[in-house]
Amino acid sequence: MLLVFDLDGTLVDSIHDLAEAASDLSEAWGGARFDDETVCRMVGEGAAVLVERVMARAGHAEPPPGALEQFLQLYDQRMFDTTRAYPGVTDTLRALADTHVMALLTNKPEDSARKVLAHCGLDGFFAHMIFGDGEFGRKPDPAGLRWLMKRHRASAKRTILVGDSEVDLATARAGGVRICLARYGFGFIRVDPATLGPDDWYLDQPQDLLGLLQ
Protein backbone atom coordinates (compact mmCIF):
# COMPACT_ATOMS: atom_id res chain seq x y z
CA MET A 1 0.00 0.00 0.00
CA LEU A 2 1.25 3.48 -0.93
CA LEU A 3 0.37 6.15 1.62
CA VAL A 4 0.75 9.72 0.32
CA PHE A 5 0.68 12.33 3.08
CA ASP A 6 -0.05 16.04 3.02
CA LEU A 7 2.08 18.11 5.43
CA ASP A 8 0.41 21.20 6.93
CA GLY A 9 -2.76 20.32 8.79
CA THR A 10 -2.17 16.58 8.41
CA LEU A 11 1.23 15.87 9.93
CA VAL A 12 2.02 19.23 11.52
CA ASP A 13 0.01 21.98 13.19
CA SER A 14 1.53 25.07 11.60
CA ILE A 15 -1.45 27.38 11.31
CA HIS A 16 -0.51 29.95 13.97
CA ASP A 17 2.95 30.53 12.52
CA LEU A 18 1.48 30.81 9.02
CA ALA A 19 -1.13 33.25 10.31
CA GLU A 20 1.46 35.41 12.04
CA ALA A 21 3.64 35.56 8.93
CA ALA A 22 0.60 36.40 6.79
CA SER A 23 -0.35 39.11 9.27
CA ASP A 24 3.18 40.53 9.18
CA LEU A 25 2.99 40.73 5.40
CA SER A 26 -0.47 42.30 5.49
CA GLU A 27 0.63 44.97 7.96
CA ALA A 28 3.71 45.74 5.90
CA TRP A 29 1.42 46.63 2.98
CA GLY A 30 -1.21 48.56 4.87
CA GLY A 31 -3.57 45.75 5.81
CA ALA A 32 -4.87 44.29 9.05
CA ARG A 33 -3.71 41.30 11.06
CA PHE A 34 -5.60 38.01 10.83
CA ASP A 35 -6.74 35.44 13.34
CA ASP A 36 -5.90 31.80 12.80
CA GLU A 37 -9.32 30.80 11.48
CA THR A 38 -9.22 33.46 8.78
CA VAL A 39 -5.89 32.14 7.55
CA CYS A 40 -7.23 28.56 7.74
CA ARG A 41 -9.56 29.56 4.93
CA MET A 42 -6.72 31.12 2.90
CA VAL A 43 -4.05 28.41 2.95
CA GLY A 44 -3.77 25.10 1.15
CA GLU A 45 -2.91 25.99 -2.44
CA GLY A 46 0.68 27.10 -1.93
CA ALA A 47 2.51 30.20 -0.75
CA ALA A 48 1.91 32.20 -3.92
CA VAL A 49 -1.88 31.82 -3.66
CA LEU A 50 -1.78 32.69 0.05
CA VAL A 51 0.14 35.88 -0.76
CA GLU A 52 -2.43 36.78 -3.44
CA ARG A 53 -5.22 36.43 -0.89
CA VAL A 54 -3.37 38.38 1.78
CA MET A 55 -2.63 41.20 -0.63
CA ALA A 56 -6.23 41.27 -1.87
CA ARG A 57 -7.44 41.77 1.71
CA ALA A 58 -4.86 44.52 2.11
CA GLY A 59 -6.34 46.31 -0.90
CA HIS A 60 -3.94 45.27 -3.65
CA ALA A 61 -5.44 43.88 -6.85
CA GLU A 62 -2.20 41.99 -7.48
CA PRO A 63 0.70 41.16 -5.16
CA PRO A 64 3.37 43.87 -5.29
CA PRO A 65 6.72 42.80 -6.77
CA GLY A 66 8.69 40.81 -4.22
CA ALA A 67 5.69 40.10 -1.96
CA LEU A 68 6.08 36.34 -2.22
CA GLU A 69 9.76 36.50 -1.34
CA GLN A 70 8.94 38.86 1.53
CA PHE A 71 6.35 36.43 2.87
CA LEU A 72 8.77 33.51 2.68
CA GLN A 73 11.36 35.52 4.61
CA LEU A 74 8.78 36.47 7.25
CA TYR A 75 7.62 32.86 7.54
CA ASP A 76 11.21 31.66 7.79
CA GLN A 77 11.51 33.78 10.94
CA ARG A 78 8.23 32.44 12.37
CA MET A 79 8.02 28.79 11.36
CA PHE A 80 9.41 27.31 14.56
CA ASP A 81 7.51 29.48 17.06
CA THR A 82 4.61 27.09 17.62
CA THR A 83 4.69 24.55 14.76
CA ARG A 84 4.80 20.95 15.94
CA ALA A 85 3.82 17.50 14.80
CA TYR A 86 0.31 16.59 15.85
CA PRO A 87 0.31 14.25 18.86
CA GLY A 88 0.58 10.67 17.66
CA VAL A 89 1.99 11.45 14.21
CA THR A 90 5.53 10.25 14.86
CA ASP A 91 4.42 7.01 16.50
CA THR A 92 1.93 6.35 13.70
CA LEU A 93 4.52 6.86 10.97
CA ARG A 94 6.99 4.70 12.84
CA ALA A 95 4.42 1.91 13.14
CA LEU A 96 3.68 2.07 9.40
CA ALA A 97 7.27 2.29 8.21
CA ASP A 98 7.93 -1.46 8.01
CA THR A 99 4.73 -2.41 6.20
CA HIS A 100 3.83 0.51 3.91
CA VAL A 101 5.56 2.82 1.44
CA MET A 102 5.08 6.43 2.49
CA ALA A 103 5.53 9.58 0.41
CA LEU A 104 4.93 13.29 0.94
CA LEU A 105 2.88 15.51 -1.39
CA THR A 106 2.70 19.12 -0.23
CA ASN A 107 2.06 22.51 -1.78
CA LYS A 108 4.59 24.02 0.62
CA PRO A 109 7.83 25.25 -1.00
CA GLU A 110 10.68 22.76 -0.65
CA ASP A 111 12.94 24.89 1.54
CA SER A 112 10.20 25.63 4.08
CA ALA A 113 8.86 22.08 4.02
CA ARG A 114 12.25 20.48 4.61
CA LYS A 115 12.90 22.82 7.54
CA VAL A 116 9.55 22.01 9.13
CA LEU A 117 10.04 18.27 8.62
CA ALA A 118 13.46 18.39 10.24
CA HIS A 119 12.22 20.56 13.10
CA CYS A 120 9.38 18.12 13.82
CA GLY A 121 11.52 15.00 13.42
CA LEU A 122 9.58 13.72 10.41
CA ASP A 123 12.20 13.93 7.68
CA GLY A 124 13.23 10.27 7.66
CA PHE A 125 9.94 8.57 6.91
CA PHE A 126 9.26 9.30 3.25
CA ALA A 127 10.60 7.44 0.23
CA HIS A 128 9.89 10.43 -2.01
CA MET A 129 8.76 14.00 -1.38
CA ILE A 130 7.07 16.34 -3.86
CA PHE A 131 6.87 20.06 -3.07
CA GLY A 132 4.79 22.97 -4.26
CA ASP A 133 7.61 24.66 -6.15
CA GLY A 134 8.83 21.55 -7.95
CA GLU A 135 8.32 20.32 -11.49
CA PHE A 136 4.75 19.15 -10.92
CA GLY A 137 1.74 21.39 -10.63
CA ARG A 138 0.47 22.13 -7.16
CA LYS A 139 -2.45 20.17 -5.76
CA PRO A 140 -5.23 19.69 -6.79
CA ASP A 141 -3.30 18.94 -9.98
CA PRO A 142 -2.84 15.15 -9.65
CA ALA A 143 0.44 15.04 -11.59
CA GLY A 144 2.58 14.64 -8.46
CA LEU A 145 0.29 11.97 -7.07
CA ARG A 146 0.36 10.06 -10.35
CA TRP A 147 4.15 10.25 -10.50
CA LEU A 148 4.38 8.76 -7.00
CA MET A 149 1.98 5.97 -7.97
CA LYS A 150 3.98 5.19 -11.11
CA ARG A 151 7.30 5.37 -9.26
CA HIS A 152 6.11 2.84 -6.68
CA ARG A 153 4.03 0.76 -9.11
CA ALA A 154 0.95 1.36 -6.98
CA SER A 155 -2.50 1.12 -8.51
CA ALA A 156 -5.25 3.54 -7.55
CA LYS A 157 -6.77 0.82 -5.38
CA ARG A 158 -3.46 0.43 -3.56
CA THR A 159 -2.95 4.15 -2.92
CA ILE A 160 -4.39 6.36 -0.19
CA LEU A 161 -3.99 10.12 0.03
CA VAL A 162 -3.98 11.30 3.64
CA GLY A 163 -4.82 15.01 3.89
CA ASP A 164 -7.03 17.51 5.66
CA SER A 165 -8.45 19.96 3.12
CA GLU A 166 -10.68 20.32 0.10
CA VAL A 167 -7.50 20.60 -1.98
CA ASP A 168 -6.43 17.13 -0.85
CA LEU A 169 -9.93 15.79 -1.48
CA ALA A 170 -9.93 17.21 -5.02
CA THR A 171 -6.45 15.75 -5.64
CA ALA A 172 -7.56 12.30 -4.55
CA ARG A 173 -10.66 12.50 -6.73
CA ALA A 174 -8.59 13.59 -9.74
CA GLY A 175 -6.13 10.78 -9.18
CA GLY A 176 -8.83 8.17 -8.62
CA VAL A 177 -7.54 7.17 -5.17
CA ARG A 178 -9.15 6.93 -1.76
CA ILE A 179 -9.00 10.00 0.46
CA CYS A 180 -8.39 9.76 4.18
CA LEU A 181 -9.29 13.12 5.73
CA ALA A 182 -7.83 14.30 9.03
CA ARG A 183 -10.77 15.94 10.77
CA TYR A 184 -8.37 17.22 13.42
CA GLY A 185 -6.49 19.24 10.78
CA PHE A 186 -7.01 22.96 10.32
CA GLY A 187 -7.86 22.53 6.64
CA PHE A 188 -10.91 20.39 7.34
CA ILE A 189 -12.89 23.58 8.05
CA ARG A 190 -12.95 24.16 4.28
CA VAL A 191 -14.29 20.73 3.29
CA ASP A 192 -17.84 20.79 1.92
CA PRO A 193 -19.75 17.81 3.38
CA ALA A 194 -21.67 17.49 0.11
CA THR A 195 -18.42 16.46 -1.63
CA LEU A 196 -17.81 13.48 0.66
CA GLY A 197 -18.67 9.90 -0.24
CA PRO A 198 -19.32 6.59 1.50
CA ASP A 199 -15.88 5.20 0.69
CA ASP A 200 -13.96 8.13 2.17
CA TRP A 201 -11.98 7.54 5.37
CA TYR A 202 -11.57 9.92 8.31
CA LEU A 203 -9.12 10.43 11.14
CA ASP A 204 -9.97 12.04 14.46
CA GLN A 205 -6.39 11.41 15.58
CA PRO A 206 -3.37 10.19 13.59
CA GLN A 207 -3.38 6.78 15.26
CA ASP A 208 -6.79 6.04 13.71
CA LEU A 209 -4.98 5.30 10.44
CA LEU A 210 -3.49 2.14 11.93
CA GLY A 211 -6.93 0.68 12.58
CA LEU A 212 -8.27 1.64 9.18
CA LEU A 213 -5.38 -0.13 7.43
CA GLN A 214 -5.76 -3.40 9.32
LINTAVEN-V875216 format. One record per helix or strand of 3 or more residues. SS is the DSSP state (@ for helix, = for strand). FROM is the first residue (numbers start at 1). TO is the last residue. Records with the same first field share a line. If there is no record, write none. Layout:
BEGIN
SS->FROM-TO  FROM-TO
END
This chain:
BEGIN
=->2-5  101-105  128-130  159-163  178-182  201-203
@->15-28  36-40  47-57  67-78  89-96  110-120  143-151  156-158  166-175  186-190  193-195  208-213
END
